[in-house]
Amino acid sequence: MGWGSGSGSGRGRGSGLGSGRGLGLGRGLLILQHERYTHQMTEAEMTAEDEKLKTKTRPVRLLKFGGLTCPPCIAMERAKTLERLTEDFAQVEVVKLDVHDAEHETPDGSLFAQNYALSDEYEVTVLPTLVFEDTETGDELGRHEGAISSKDLRNLTRDVLDLWEEKADRRALSRKVKS
């Protein structure tokens, strides 16, 4: 299976990505990855996390598809590009998804294999790939393929947040018209 060989099922729609839940896979597994640390949450931890997220949902999610041996991904990690972004934009939830391990493998049943399958759904063909999506609707708001500087990522994030605000305003207006 190569990059982008999946069905391309709509970049998140119907893929288990739920609003206000972080990144869900399969039966609602929440996968958190940071550099070389990975934690698969238990059901009890997920319930506690769900309660926190209900009161503090971020409107935009940034999915960073990368790899542990990907040179541009490593450069972005060293520059703390995504960490700086979260300092500047509290309304953006960042989820890092490594699609292969240090040996460039995706062992069956591993988080790497689950992340790889998710990368197919998002039609990822290049590492790193950054995908911005609306946490309420799952709609893709923006995408960047390849390494990106902190400055350029901040500018892209501003554009994405502007687009999100426009869409949120249209949804609110549509709700008013319907009621």
NORGI-V981428 format. One record per helix or strand. SS is the DSSP state (2 for helix, 1 for strand). FROM is the first residue (numbers start at 0). TO is the last residue. If there is no record, write none. Layout:
ss:SS from:FROM to:TO
ss:SS from:FROM to:TO
//
This chain:
ss:1 from:23 to:24
ss:1 from:28 to:33
ss:1 from:36 to:39
ss:2 from:42 to:54
ss:1 from:59 to:65
ss:2 from:70 to:77
ss:2 from:80 to:87
ss:1 from:91 to:97
ss:2 from:110 to:120
ss:1 from:128 to:133
ss:1 from:139 to:144
ss:2 from:149 to:177
//
